[in-house]
Amino acid sequence: MKVGFTGTRLGMTSEQARRIEELLIELRATELHHGDCRGADAQAHDIAWRLGLNVVIHPPVNPRMRAFCPGPCRPAKDYLERDHDIVDECEVLLATPRGPEELRSGTWATVRYARKIGRRFLVVF
């Protein structure tokens, strides 16, 4: 199963990271797509690699917050466009926001897009 991931640049809590690992196993994930930012994306990348998953990176055009994770990369795009690509290429989206839904959050914007197109998503608080 192809899984997309979005999370905060502040990183995941230990509980969120543990649950993401459990979900990747439960979902029988074979591939993880993420946006290559510091914080939660880099943590999810490490979890996926440890589990032996294929990882596909969707980097942002602006390299300021990039984690530069190793692996195959899609062409760099603006944040919103690459977030949509992550959702479009996955079967389920996993999200680890820092708190309740808010408007000025890339993580929540990605979840809203998944909701809009009818993509299955799971939010891990």
N, CA, C and O atoms as a printed pandas DataFrame, in Angstrom:
     atom_number atom_name residue_name chain_id  residue_number  x_coord  y_coord  z_coord
0              1         N          MET        A               1    0.844   -1.182    0.000
1              2        CA          MET        A               1    0.000    0.000    0.000
2              3         C          MET        A               1    0.885    1.239    0.000
3              4         O          MET        A               1    1.882    1.308    0.720
4              5         N          LYS        A               2    0.509    2.210   -0.813
5              6        CA          LYS        A               2    1.218    3.485   -0.869
6              7         C          LYS        A               2    0.617    4.423    0.177
7              8         O          LYS        A               2   -0.583    4.697    0.171
8              9         N          VAL        A               3    1.470    4.905    1.065
9             10        CA          VAL        A               3    1.045    5.764    2.161
10            11         C          VAL        A               3    1.699    7.134    2.008
11            12         O          VAL        A               3    2.898    7.233    1.747
12            13         N          GLY        A               4    0.904    8.184    2.172
13            14        CA          GLY        A               4    1.438    9.537    2.198
14            15         C          GLY        A               4    1.591    9.972    3.636
15            16         O          GLY        A               4    0.916    9.458    4.528
16            17         N          PHE        A               5    2.482   10.923    3.860
17            18        CA          PHE        A               5    2.706   11.413    5.217
18            19         C          PHE        A               5    2.839   12.928    5.214
19            20         O          PHE        A               5    3.450   13.511    4.318
20            21         N          THR        A               6    2.257   13.555    6.232
21            22        CA          THR        A               6    2.432   14.983    6.468
22            23         C          THR        A               6    2.511   15.218    7.966
23            24         O          THR        A               6    1.797   14.586    8.745
24            25         N          GLY        A               7    3.380   16.125    8.358
25            26        CA          GLY        A               7    3.528   16.420    9.774
26            27         C          GLY        A               7    4.218   17.755    9.979
27            28         O          GLY        A               7    4.691   18.380    9.030
28            29         N          THR        A               8    4.266   18.172   11.208
29            30        CA          THR        A               8    4.810   19.472   11.553
30            31         C          THR        A               8    6.343   19.513   11.505
31            32         O          THR        A               8    7.020   18.515   11.755
32            33         N          ARG        A               9    6.851   20.672   11.185
33            34        CA          ARG        A               9    8.309   20.862   11.182
34            35         C          ARG        A               9    8.888   20.783   12.589
35            36         O          ARG        A               9   10.100   20.650   12.762
36            37         N          LEU        A              10    8.020   20.864   13.592
37            38        CA          LEU        A              10    8.484   20.745   14.984
38            39         C          LEU        A              10    8.804   19.301   15.342
39            40         O          LEU        A              10    9.414   19.042   16.380
40            41         N          GLY        A              11    8.402   18.358   14.497
41            42        CA          GLY        A              11    8.655   16.950   14.739
42            43         C          GLY        A              11    7.503   16.267   15.455
43            44         O          GLY        A              11    6.600   16.919   15.980
44            45         N          MET        A              12    7.552   14.957   15.464
45            46        CA          MET        A              12    6.527   14.159   16.133
46            47         C          MET        A              12    6.891   13.946   17.591
47            48         O          MET        A              12    8.064   13.935   17.962
48            49         N          THR        A              13    5.870   13.780   18.400
49            50        CA          THR        A              13    6.111   13.329   19.766
50            51         C          THR        A              13    6.504   11.854   19.700
51            52         O          THR        A              13    6.316   11.209   18.669
52            53         N          SER        A              14    7.041   11.325   20.778
53            54        CA          SER        A              14    7.409    9.909   20.787
54            55         C          SER        A              14    6.178    9.031   20.594
55            56         O          SER        A              14    6.263    7.975   19.966
56            57         N          GLU        A              15    5.037    9.455   21.127
57            58        CA          GLU        A              15    3.792    8.693   20.953
58            59         C          GLU        A              15    3.329    8.720   19.489
59            60         O          GLU        A              15    2.894    7.699   18.956
60            61         N          GLN        A              16    3.422    9.879   18.847
61            62        CA          GLN        A              16    3.047    9.958   17.432
62            63         C          GLN        A              16    3.959    9.073   16.590
63            64         O          GLN        A              16    3.483    8.346   15.718
64            65         N          ALA        A              17    5.247    9.129   16.839
65            66        CA          ALA        A              17    6.199    8.317   16.073
66            67         C          ALA        A              17    5.920    6.830   16.266
67            68         O          ALA        A              17    5.959    6.059   15.307
68            69         N          ARG        A              18    5.642    6.431   17.493
69            70        CA          ARG        A              18    5.328    5.026   17.770
70            71         C          ARG        A              18    4.087    4.598   17.008
71            72         O          ARG        A              18    4.050    3.517   16.421
72            73         N          ARG        A              19    3.063    5.458   17.019
73            74        CA          ARG        A              19    1.802    5.122   16.338
74            75         C          ARG        A              19    1.970    5.094   14.822
75            76         O          ARG        A              19    1.366    4.255   14.153
76            77         N          ILE        A              20    2.779    5.997   14.270
77            78        CA          ILE        A              20    3.031    5.981   12.828
78            79         C          ILE        A              20    3.690    4.662   12.438
79            80         O          ILE        A              20    3.315    4.054   11.435
80            81         N          GLU        A              21    4.655    4.223   13.214
81            82        CA          GLU        A              21    5.301    2.935   12.934
82            83         C          GLU        A              21    4.274    1.801   12.982
83            84         O          GLU        A              21    4.255    0.947   12.095
84            85         N          GLU        A              22    3.436    1.787   13.992
85            86        CA          GLU        A              22    2.390    0.758   14.098
86            87         C          GLU        A              22    1.448    0.802   12.899
87            88         O          GLU        A              22    1.091   -0.242   12.352
88            89         N          LEU        A              23    1.047    1.990   12.491
89            90        CA          LEU        A              23    0.119    2.116   11.355
90            91         C          LEU        A              23    0.759    1.651   10.052
91            92         O          LEU        A              23    0.102    0.998    9.242
92            93         N          LEU        A              24    2.012    1.973    9.844
93            94        CA          LEU        A              24    2.687    1.508    8.623
94            95         C          LEU        A              24    2.701   -0.017    8.575
95            96         O          LEU        A              24    2.538   -0.610    7.509
96            97         N          ILE        A              25    2.893   -0.638    9.708
97            98        CA          ILE        A              25    2.884   -2.103    9.777
98            99         C          ILE        A              25    1.456   -2.631    9.573
99           100         O          ILE        A              25    1.233   -3.539    8.772
100          101         N          GLU        A              26    0.491   -2.052   10.306
101          102        CA          GLU        A              26   -0.909   -2.495   10.202
102          103         C          GLU        A              26   -1.461   -2.340    8.787
103          104         O          GLU        A              26   -2.209   -3.193    8.309
104          105         N          LEU        A              27   -1.087   -1.250    8.123
105          106        CA          LEU        A              27   -1.574   -0.986    6.761
106          107         C          LEU        A              27   -0.839   -1.801    5.704
107          108         O          LEU        A              27   -1.194   -1.771    4.525
108          109         N          ARG        A              28    0.178   -2.522    6.132
109          110        CA          ARG        A              28    1.036   -3.270    5.201
110          111         C          ARG        A              28    1.602   -2.335    4.133
111          112         O          ARG        A              28    1.599   -2.642    2.941
112          113         N          ALA        A              29    2.082   -1.195    4.599
113          114        CA          ALA        A              29    2.646   -0.198    3.691
114          115         C          ALA        A              29    3.838   -0.775    2.945
115          116         O          ALA        A              29    4.645   -1.513    3.511
116          117         N          THR        A              30    3.937   -0.429    1.673
117          118        CA          THR        A              30    5.082   -0.812    0.854
118          119         C          THR        A              30    5.875    0.415    0.429
119          120         O          THR        A              30    7.042    0.312    0.049
120          121         N          GLU        A              31    5.230    1.581    0.498
121          122        CA          GLU        A              31    5.845    2.809    0.008
122          123         C          GLU        A              31    5.355    3.990    0.835
123          124         O          GLU        A              31    4.173    4.073    1.168
124          125         N          LEU        A              32    6.267    4.906    1.166
125          126        CA          LEU        A              32    5.918    6.105    1.908
126          127         C          LEU        A              32    6.312    7.340    1.106
127          128         O          LEU        A              32    7.451    7.460    0.655
128          129         N          HIS        A              33    5.367    8.254    0.934
129          130        CA          HIS        A              33    5.611    9.525    0.248
130          131         C          HIS        A              33    5.606   10.631    1.290
131          132         O          HIS        A              33    4.693   10.702    2.113
132          133         N          HIS        A              34    6.620   11.499    1.265
133          134        CA          HIS        A              34    6.670   12.612    2.218
134          135         C          HIS        A              34    7.304   13.839    1.566
135          136         O          HIS        A              34    7.858   13.757    0.470
136          137         N          GLY        A              35    7.212   14.981    2.259
137          138        CA          GLY        A              35    7.618   16.262    1.697
138          139         C          GLY        A              35    9.024   16.726    2.012
139          140         O          GLY        A              35    9.377   17.855    1.670
140          141         N          ASP        A              36    9.834   15.912    2.643
141          142        CA          ASP        A              36   11.252   16.187    2.876
142          143         C          ASP        A              36   11.537   17.460    3.664
143          144         O          ASP        A              36   12.495   18.173    3.367
144          145         N          CYS        A              37   10.718   17.744    4.654
145          146        CA          CYS        A              37   11.022   18.865    5.548
146          147         C          CYS        A              37   11.636   18.332    6.828
147          148         O          CYS        A              37   11.452   17.169    7.188
148          149         N          ARG        A              38   12.368   19.201    7.506
149          150        CA          ARG        A              38   12.902   18.845    8.816
150          151         C          ARG        A              38   11.735   18.545    9.753
151          152         O          ARG        A              38   10.623   19.024    9.535
152          153         N          GLY        A              39   11.979   17.777   10.760
153          154        CA          GLY        A              39   10.931   17.474   11.726
154          155         C          GLY        A              39   10.255   16.159   11.421
155          156         O          GLY        A              39   10.915   15.135   11.249
156          157         N          ALA        A              40    8.931   16.189   11.353
157          158        CA          ALA        A              40    8.147   14.959   11.225
158          159         C          ALA        A              40    8.425   14.200    9.933
159          160         O          ALA        A              40    8.469   12.970    9.950
160          161         N          ASP        A              41    8.614   14.900    8.808
161          162        CA          ASP        A              41    8.911   14.195    7.553
162          163         C          ASP        A              41   10.186   13.362    7.691
163          164         O          ASP        A              41   10.217   12.195    7.300
164          165         N          ALA        A              42   11.233   13.966    8.246
165          166        CA          ALA        A              42   12.501   13.252    8.412
166          167         C          ALA        A              42   12.342   12.067    9.370
167          168         O          ALA        A              42   12.930   11.007    9.154
168          169         N          GLN        A              43   11.550   12.251   10.419
169          170        CA          GLN        A              43   11.303   11.143   11.358
170          171         C          GLN        A              43   10.551   10.003   10.669
171          172         O          GLN        A              43   10.905    8.836   10.832
172          173         N          ALA        A              44    9.511   10.343    9.900
173          174        CA          ALA        A              44    8.743    9.317    9.183
174          175         C          ALA        A              44    9.634    8.597    8.171
175          176         O          ALA        A              44    9.523    7.385    7.983
176          177         N          HIS        A              45   10.508    9.346    7.530
177          178        CA          HIS        A              45   11.459    8.765    6.576
178          179         C          HIS        A              45   12.305    7.697    7.271
179          180         O          HIS        A              45   12.458    6.587    6.762
180          181         N          ASP        A              46   12.848    8.041    8.427
181          182        CA          ASP        A              46   13.696    7.092    9.160
182          183         C          ASP        A              46   12.918    5.848    9.582
183          184         O          ASP        A              46   13.437    4.734    9.512
184          185         N          ILE        A              47   11.681    6.038   10.016
185          186        CA          ILE        A              47   10.840    4.895   10.399
186          187         C          ILE        A              47   10.603    3.998    9.189
187          188         O          ILE        A              47   10.740    2.778    9.280
188          189         N          ALA        A              48   10.251    4.597    8.065
189          190        CA          ALA        A              48    9.978    3.823    6.849
190          191         C          ALA        A              48   11.206    3.049    6.389
191          192         O          ALA        A              48   11.100    1.882    6.013
192          193         N          TRP        A              49   12.371    3.692    6.417
193          194        CA          TRP        A              49   13.603    3.012    6.006
194          195         C          TRP        A              49   13.894    1.839    6.932
195          196         O          TRP        A              49   14.288    0.764    6.480
196          197         N          ARG        A              50   13.697    2.052    8.227
197          198        CA          ARG        A              50   13.948    0.974    9.194
198          199         C          ARG        A              50   13.028   -0.218    8.938
199          200         O          ARG        A              50   13.412   -1.367    9.156
200          201         N          LEU        A              51   11.800    0.070    8.470
201          202        CA          LEU        A              51   10.844   -0.995    8.165
202          203         C          LEU        A              51   11.063   -1.599    6.778
203          204         O          LEU        A              51   10.392   -2.566    6.415
204          205         N          GLY        A              52   11.983   -1.048    6.008
205          206        CA          GLY        A              52   12.289   -1.583    4.685
206          207         C          GLY        A              52   11.336   -1.135    3.587
207          208         O          GLY        A              52   11.226   -1.793    2.552
208          209         N          LEU        A              53   10.648   -0.024    3.803
209          210        CA          LEU        A              53    9.709    0.479    2.792
210          211         C          LEU        A              53   10.447    1.266    1.715
211          212         O          LEU        A              53   11.521    1.816    1.959
212          213         N          ASN        A              54    9.863    1.313    0.532
213          214        CA          ASN        A              54   10.332    2.249   -0.487
214          215         C          ASN        A              54    9.893    3.633   -0.035
215          216         O          ASN        A              54    8.784    3.804    0.470
216          217         N          VAL        A              55   10.755    4.612   -0.214
217          218        CA          VAL        A              55   10.429    5.983    0.174
218          219         C          VAL        A              55   10.531    6.869   -1.058
219          220         O          VAL        A              55   11.517    6.819   -1.794
220          221         N          VAL        A              56    9.499    7.683   -1.274
221          222        CA          VAL        A              56    9.478    8.629   -2.386
222          223         C          VAL        A              56    9.394   10.025   -1.788
223          224         O          VAL        A              56    8.504   10.323   -0.992
224          225         N          ILE        A              57   10.331   10.868   -2.181
225          226        CA          ILE        A              57   10.454   12.201   -1.620
226          227         C          ILE        A              57    9.867   13.233   -2.575
227          228         O          ILE        A              57   10.137   13.215   -3.775
228          229         N          HIS        A              58    9.062   14.129   -2.023
229          230        CA          HIS        A              58    8.439   15.227   -2.780
230          231         C          HIS        A              58    8.982   16.533   -2.202
231          232         O          HIS        A              58    8.334   17.139   -1.349
232          233         N          PRO        A              59   10.161   16.980   -2.650
233          234        CA          PRO        A              59   10.794   18.134   -2.016
234          235         C          PRO        A              59   10.138   19.465   -2.390
235          236         O          PRO        A              59    9.536   19.602   -3.455
236          237         N          PRO        A              60   10.271   20.443   -1.486
237          238        CA          PRO        A              60    9.795   21.788   -1.802
238          239         C          PRO        A              60   10.845   22.535   -2.631
239          240         O          PRO        A              60   12.031   22.206   -2.590
240          241         N          VAL        A              61   10.398   23.537   -3.377
241          242        CA          VAL        A              61   11.327   24.365   -4.154
242          243         C          VAL        A              61   12.259   25.130   -3.215
243          244         O          VAL        A              61   13.459   25.230   -3.469
244          245         N          ASN        A              62   11.707   25.662   -2.143
245          246        CA          ASN        A              62   12.499   26.420   -1.177
246          247         C          ASN        A              62   13.268   25.436   -0.288
247          248         O          ASN        A              62   12.653   24.684    0.469
248          249         N          PRO        A              63   14.602   25.431   -0.370
249          250        CA          PRO        A              63   15.377   24.447    0.392
250          251         C          PRO        A              63   15.590   24.798    1.864
251          252         O          PRO        A              63   16.212   24.021    2.589
252          253         N          ARG        A              64   15.096   25.937    2.321
253          254        CA          ARG        A              64   15.377   26.421    3.669
254          255         C          ARG        A              64   15.030   25.407    4.765
255          256         O          ARG        A              64   15.791   25.247    5.719
256          257         N          MET        A              65   13.889   24.721    4.638
257          258        CA          MET        A              65   13.449   23.770    5.677
258          259         C          MET        A              65   13.617   22.307    5.261
259          260         O          MET        A              65   13.136   21.409    5.953
260          261         N          ARG        A              66   14.301   22.061    4.128
261          262        CA          ARG        A              66   14.477   20.684    3.662
262          263         C          ARG        A              66   15.336   19.859    4.598
263          264         O          ARG        A              66   16.281   20.353    5.213
264          265         N          ALA        A              67   14.980   18.588    4.688
265          266        CA          ALA        A              67   15.768   17.639    5.475
266          267         C          ALA        A              67   16.829   16.958    4.609
267          268         O          ALA        A              67   17.796   16.409    5.137
268          269         N          PHE        A              68   16.661   16.988    3.294
269          270        CA          PHE        A              68   17.565   16.339    2.348
270          271         C          PHE        A              68   17.727   14.855    2.676
271          272         O          PHE        A              68   18.842   14.339    2.758
272          273         N          CYS        A              69   16.586   14.182    2.863
273          274        CA          CYS        A              69   16.583   12.744    3.108
274          275         C          CYS        A              69   17.070   12.022    1.860
275          276         O          CYS        A              69   16.815   12.479    0.746
276          277         N          PRO        A              70   17.766   10.905    2.028
277          278        CA          PRO        A              70   18.233   10.148    0.865
278          279         C          PRO        A              70   17.093    9.357    0.221
279          280         O          PRO        A              70   16.184    8.877    0.898
280          281         N          GLY        A              71   17.168    9.238   -1.089
281          282        CA          GLY        A              71   16.179    8.439   -1.802
282          283         C          GLY        A              71   15.691    9.128   -3.048
283          284         O          GLY        A              71   16.062   10.269   -3.324
284          285         N          PRO        A              72   14.848    8.429   -3.815
285          286        CA          PRO        A              72   14.349    8.989   -5.072
286          287         C          PRO        A              72   13.439   10.193   -4.825
287          288         O          PRO        A              72   12.576   10.175   -3.946
288          289         N          CYS        A              73   13.656   11.234   -5.620
289          290        CA          CYS        A              73   12.902   12.485   -5.466
290          291         C          CYS        A              73   12.066   12.783   -6.700
291          292         O          CYS        A              73   12.492   12.569   -7.835
292          293         N          ARG        A              74   10.878   13.278   -6.447
293          294        CA          ARG        A              74   10.067   13.877   -7.500
294          295         C          ARG        A              74   10.643   15.279   -7.740
295          296         O          ARG        A              74   11.435   15.766   -6.933
296          297         N          PRO        A              75   10.249   15.933   -8.846
297          298        CA          PRO        A              75   10.711   17.302   -9.064
298          299         C          PRO        A              75   10.246   18.225   -7.935
299          300         O          PRO        A              75    9.131   18.088   -7.430
300          301         N          ALA        A              76   11.104   19.156   -7.550
301          302        CA          ALA        A              76   10.760   20.106   -6.495
302          303         C          ALA        A              76    9.611   21.002   -6.951
303          304         O          ALA        A              76    9.564   21.432   -8.104
304          305         N          LYS        A              77    8.686   21.278   -6.029
305          306        CA          LYS        A              77    7.519   22.113   -6.329
306          307         C          LYS        A              77    7.215   23.000   -5.131
307          308         O          LYS        A              77    7.736   22.784   -4.037
308          309         N          ASP        A              78    6.371   23.996   -5.347
309          310        CA          ASP        A              78    5.902   24.823   -4.234
310          311         C          ASP        A              78    5.196   23.923   -3.224
311          312         O          ASP        A              78    4.688   22.857   -3.570
312          313         N          TYR        A              79    5.173   24.374   -1.963
313          314        CA          TYR        A              79    4.644   23.542   -0.879
314          315         C          TYR        A              79    3.258   22.970   -1.165
315          316         O          TYR        A              79    3.060   21.759   -1.074
316          317         N          LEU        A              80    2.309   23.817   -1.504
317          318        CA          LEU        A              80    0.937   23.350   -1.693
318          319         C          LEU        A              80    0.831   22.342   -2.837
319          320         O          LEU        A              80    0.126   21.339   -2.726
320          321         N          GLU        A              81    1.528   22.612   -3.921
321          322        CA          GLU        A              81    1.491   21.714   -5.082
322          323         C          GLU        A              81    2.100   20.349   -4.755
323          324         O          GLU        A              81    1.546   19.315   -5.127
324          325         N          ARG        A              82    3.230   20.347   -4.067
325          326        CA          ARG        A              82    3.847   19.043   -3.743
326          327         C          ARG        A              82    3.016   18.304   -2.694
327          328         O          ARG        A              82    2.972   17.073   -2.708
328          329         N          ASP        A              83    2.349   19.036   -1.773
329          330        CA          ASP        A              83    1.466   18.385   -0.802
330          331         C          ASP        A              83    0.309   17.685   -1.508
331          332         O          ASP        A              83   -0.081   16.581   -1.128
332          333         N          HIS        A              84   -0.236   18.331   -2.536
333          334        CA          HIS        A              84   -1.306   17.708   -3.326
334          335         C          HIS        A              84   -0.779   16.470   -4.040
335          336         O          HIS        A              84   -1.473   15.457   -4.120
336          337         N          ASP        A              85    0.443   16.545   -4.557
337          338        CA          ASP        A              85    1.031   15.380   -5.229
338          339         C          ASP        A              85    1.163   14.198   -4.273
339          340         O          ASP        A              85    0.899   13.058   -4.654
340          341         N          ILE        A              86    1.566   14.463   -3.043
341          342        CA          ILE        A              86    1.695   13.391   -2.051
342          343         C          ILE        A              86    0.347   12.696   -1.872
343          344         O          ILE        A              86    0.268   11.468   -1.893
344          345         N          VAL        A              87   -0.712   13.489   -1.695
345          346        CA          VAL        A              87   -2.057   12.926   -1.507
346          347         C          VAL        A              87   -2.502   12.185   -2.767
347          348         O          VAL        A              87   -3.057   11.090   -2.680
348          349         N          ASP        A              88   -2.261   12.776   -3.929
349          350        CA          ASP        A              88   -2.680   12.157   -5.189
350          351         C          ASP        A              88   -2.011   10.811   -5.435
351          352         O          ASP        A              88   -2.605    9.933   -6.060
352          353         N          GLU        A              89   -0.787   10.638   -4.954
353          354        CA          GLU        A              89   -0.039    9.404   -5.218
354          355         C          GLU        A              89   -0.219    8.320   -4.156
355          356         O          GLU        A              89    0.320    7.223   -4.305
356          357         N          CYS        A              90   -0.959    8.604   -3.098
357          358        CA          CYS        A              90   -1.094    7.603   -2.041
358          359         C          CYS        A              90   -2.518    7.051   -1.976
359          360         O          CYS        A              90   -3.454    7.587   -2.570
360          361         N          GLU        A              91   -2.634    5.966   -1.235
361          362        CA          GLU        A              91   -3.938    5.358   -0.992
362          363         C          GLU        A              91   -4.516    5.794    0.339
363          364         O          GLU        A              91   -5.733    5.805    0.524
364          365         N          VAL        A              92   -3.638    6.155    1.265
365          366        CA          VAL        A              92   -4.051    6.668    2.569
366          367         C          VAL        A              92   -3.003    7.679    3.021
367          368         O          VAL        A              92   -1.809    7.502    2.779
368          369         N          LEU        A              93   -3.462    8.740    3.680
369          370        CA          LEU        A              93   -2.576    9.772    4.194
370          371         C          LEU        A              93   -2.521    9.676    5.711
371          372         O          LEU        A              93   -3.558    9.594    6.369
372          373         N          LEU        A              94   -1.315    9.685    6.265
373          374        CA          LEU        A              94   -1.126    9.741    7.706
374          375         C          LEU        A              94   -0.651   11.150    8.052
375          376         O          LEU        A              94    0.237   11.692    7.394
376          377         N          ALA        A              95   -1.248   11.738    9.088
377          378        CA          ALA        A              95   -0.904   13.105    9.466
378          379         C          ALA        A              95   -0.610   13.186   10.958
379          380         O          ALA        A              95   -1.302   12.577   11.773
380          381         N          THR        A              96    0.433   13.950   11.306
381          382        CA          THR        A              96    0.777   14.164   12.711
382          383         C          THR        A              96    0.865   15.674   12.969
383          384         O          THR        A              96    1.960   16.235   13.006
384          385         N          PRO        A              97   -0.282   16.323   13.145
385          386        CA          PRO        A              97   -0.274   17.761   13.417
386          387         C          PRO        A              97    0.167   18.038   14.852
387          388         O          PRO        A              97    0.241   17.133   15.683
388          389         N          ARG        A              98    0.456   19.309   15.119
389          390        CA          ARG        A              98    0.855   19.659   16.488
390          391         C          ARG        A              98   -0.340   19.898   17.392
391          392         O          ARG        A              98   -0.191   19.966   18.612
392          393         N          GLY        A              99   -1.536   20.026   16.802
393          394        CA          GLY        A              99   -2.724   20.267   17.602
394          395         C          GLY        A              99   -3.971   20.281   16.747
395          396         O          GLY        A              99   -3.966   19.770   15.626
396          397         N          PRO        A             100   -5.055   20.869   17.273
397          398        CA          PRO        A             100   -6.330   20.904   16.542
398          399         C          PRO        A             100   -6.201   21.610   15.197
399          400         O          PRO        A             100   -5.254   22.357   14.952
400          401         N          GLU        A             101   -7.174   21.353   14.340
401          402        CA          GLU        A             101   -7.149   21.923   12.987
402          403         C          GLU        A             101   -7.046   23.439   13.033
403          404         O          GLU        A             101   -7.721   24.112   13.812
404          405         N          GLU        A             102   -6.170   23.955   12.161
405          406        CA          GLU        A             102   -5.985   25.398   12.034
406          407         C          GLU        A             102   -5.788   25.747   10.566
407          408         O          GLU        A             102   -5.401   24.898    9.763
408          409         N          LEU        A             103   -6.055   26.994   10.224
409          410        CA          LEU        A             103   -6.016   27.405    8.827
410          411         C          LEU        A             103   -4.596   27.594    8.297
411          412         O          LEU        A             103   -4.332   27.223    7.153
412          413         N          ARG        A             104   -3.698   28.138    9.053
413          414        CA          ARG        A             104   -2.361   28.444    8.557
414          415         C          ARG        A             104   -1.382   27.318    8.899
415          416         O          ARG        A             104   -0.365   27.535    9.557
416          417         N          SER        A             105   -1.714   26.118    8.438
417          418        CA          SER        A             105   -0.898   24.943    8.714
418          419         C          SER        A             105   -0.814   24.095    7.456
419          420         O          SER        A             105   -1.837   23.697    6.900
420          421         N          GLY        A             106    0.404   23.819    7.009
421          422        CA          GLY        A             106    0.569   22.964    5.835
422          423         C          GLY        A             106    0.076   21.551    6.075
423          424         O          GLY        A             106   -0.471   20.912    5.176
424          425         N          THR        A             107    0.274   21.065    7.294
425          426        CA          THR        A             107   -0.206   19.724    7.636
426          427         C          THR        A             107   -1.720   19.660    7.494
427          428         O          THR        A             107   -2.251   18.737    6.877
428          429         N          TRP        A             108   -2.418   20.641    8.065
429          430        CA          TRP        A             108   -3.884   20.638    7.988
430          431         C          TRP        A             108   -4.371   20.936    6.576
431          432         O          TRP        A             108   -5.412   20.418    6.172
432          433         N          ALA        A             109   -3.652   21.755    5.816
433          434        CA          ALA        A             109   -4.043   22.005    4.423
434          435         C          ALA        A             109   -3.975   20.708    3.626
435          436         O          ALA        A             109   -4.822   20.460    2.768
436          437         N          THR        A             110   -2.976   19.885    3.905
437          438        CA          THR        A             110   -2.835   18.601    3.216
438          439         C          THR        A             110   -3.975   17.664    3.605
439          440         O          THR        A             110   -4.521   16.967    2.750
440          441         N          VAL        A             111   -4.336   17.642    4.879
441          442        CA          VAL        A             111   -5.471   16.827    5.332
442          443         C          VAL        A             111   -6.763   17.308    4.677
443          444         O          VAL        A             111   -7.579   16.495    4.241
444          445         N          ARG        A             112   -6.952   18.622    4.605
445          446        CA          ARG        A             112   -8.174   19.154    3.974
446          447         C          ARG        A             112   -8.251   18.757    2.507
447          448         O          ARG        A             112   -9.332   18.452    2.004
448          449         N          TYR        A             113   -7.112   18.757    1.814
449          450        CA          TYR        A             113   -7.111   18.336    0.412
450          451         C          TYR        A             113   -7.480   16.852    0.311
451          452         O          TYR        A             113   -8.258   16.467   -0.562
452          453         N          ALA        A             114   -6.933   16.028    1.188
453          454        CA          ALA        A             114   -7.274   14.601    1.176
454          455         C          ALA        A             114   -8.776   14.420    1.388
455          456         O          ALA        A             114   -9.418   13.622    0.705
456          457         N          ARG        A             115   -9.323   15.162    2.336
457          458        CA          ARG        A             115  -10.768   15.103    2.614
458          459         C          ARG        A             115  -11.559   15.524    1.379
459          460         O          ARG        A             115  -12.545   14.880    1.019
460          461         N          LYS        A             116  -11.131   16.592    0.737
461          462        CA          LYS        A             116  -11.833   17.136   -0.434
462          463         C          LYS        A             116  -11.912   16.131   -1.577
463          464         O          LYS        A             116  -12.948   16.024   -2.235
464          465         N          ILE        A             117  -10.827   15.390   -1.823
465          466        CA          ILE        A             117  -10.839   14.457   -2.956
466          467         C          ILE        A             117  -11.297   13.051   -2.563
467          468         O          ILE        A             117  -11.333   12.146   -3.397
468          469         N          GLY        A             118  -11.644   12.878   -1.290
469          470        CA          GLY        A             118  -12.145   11.580   -0.846
470          471         C          GLY        A             118  -11.073   10.556   -0.538
471          472         O          GLY        A             118  -11.342    9.355   -0.516
472          473         N          ARG        A             119   -9.836   11.034   -0.298
473          474        CA          ARG        A             119   -8.747   10.124    0.042
474          475         C          ARG        A             119   -8.854    9.766    1.519
475          476         O          ARG        A             119   -9.123   10.631    2.352
476          477         N          ARG        A             120   -8.652    8.542    1.833
477          478        CA          ARG        A             120   -8.652    8.089    3.234
478          479         C          ARG        A             120   -7.480    8.755    3.960
479          480         O          ARG        A             120   -6.380    8.862    3.417
480          481         N          PHE        A             121   -7.734    9.200    5.195
481          482        CA          PHE        A             121   -6.656    9.791    5.978
482          483         C          PHE        A             121   -6.853    9.444    7.447
483          484         O          PHE        A             121   -7.972    9.216    7.906
484          485         N          LEU        A             122   -5.748    9.411    8.166
485          486        CA          LEU        A             122   -5.738    9.149    9.602
486          487         C          LEU        A             122   -4.892   10.224   10.263
487          488         O          LEU        A             122   -3.748   10.449    9.869
488          489         N          VAL        A             123   -5.450   10.888   11.266
489          490        CA          VAL        A             123   -4.746   11.928   11.994
490          491         C          VAL        A             123   -4.307   11.349   13.333
491          492         O          VAL        A             123   -5.118   10.795   14.075
492          493         N          VAL        A             124   -3.032   11.480   13.631
493          494        CA          VAL        A             124   -2.456   10.970   14.871
494          495         C          VAL        A             124   -2.067   12.154   15.736
495          496         O          VAL        A             124   -1.127   12.885   15.423
496          497         N          PHE        A             125   -2.804   12.338   16.840
497          498        CA          PHE        A             125   -2.525   13.456   17.752
498          499         C          PHE        A             125   -1.493   13.068   18.787
499          500         O          PHE        A             125   -1.134   13.883   19.637
